[in-house]
Amino acid sequence: MKKIQPAPRKPRADAQRNRERILEVAKEAFTRSGANISLDEVSRQAGVGAGTLYRHFPTREALLEEVYRAEVEKLAAAEKEFARTRPPIEALRGWMLLFVDYIATKQIIAPALNTLVGEDCKVFETSGAQIIGAINALVERAIKSGDIRSDLEPLDLFRALVGVSNVASSPDWPQSARRLVEILILGSRPVA
C-alpha cells in the first residue's frame, strides 16, 4: 500500500516575513556590494539572527539563487497585475521600466550564480521562459488595443530592451535606460 505524504506545511507568518526581509536586504546588499557580501551582515541588516538566515538559505548559493528567482517572479507577477489594472500601453511601459530595475540585480547576481552553480543552472532556464512569456502577453495585448504596431515582434522589443539595459556601465544608467524605454515605446506606436 502506497503511503500518502502530507501536504507541505505553510510557513508561519513570522517565518515568511523573515524570509522576505532577508531576500530584500540581500538584494540591496548584492546590488550595492557584489556577491561576496557578508551573510552575517545581511542577517544583521534584516534584523534576524544568523541561524534564521541559514535556516532559510543554508548557503550563499542558495541565497543568490533565491534573490534572482524572486526578482523574476516579481516580473512575472507584475505582468499579470499591470495587465489587470492598467491600459495596455501603460502596462507594457511599466513592465519595461521594472525590467530595467531587474537588470541591475541580474548584473550582480547572474555572474556570481554562473561561477557558483554553472551556466546551465535551472533557474536561468525557468527565468527566461517567464520573462519571455510576460513580454509576449503584454505586447500581444497592446497590439490588440491598437496601442502599438501590429508588425512588432515581442522578441524584437525584448532584445531592444536588453540592449537598453546594457548601458549599465555608467553611473547614471538607470535614468538613461528609462529614457530609452520611452523611445522604444514611441517607436513601437502605429505609424499615422
Secondary structure by P-SEA (a helix, b strand, c coil): cbbbbcccccccaaaaaaaaaaaaaaaaaaacccccccaaaaaaaacccaaaaaaacccaaaaaaaaaaaaaaaaaaaaaaaaacccaaaaaaaaaaaaaaaaaaaaccaaaaaaacccccaaaaaaaaaaaaaaaaaaaaaaaaccccccccaaaaaaaaaaaaccccccaaaaaaaaaaaaaaaaacccc
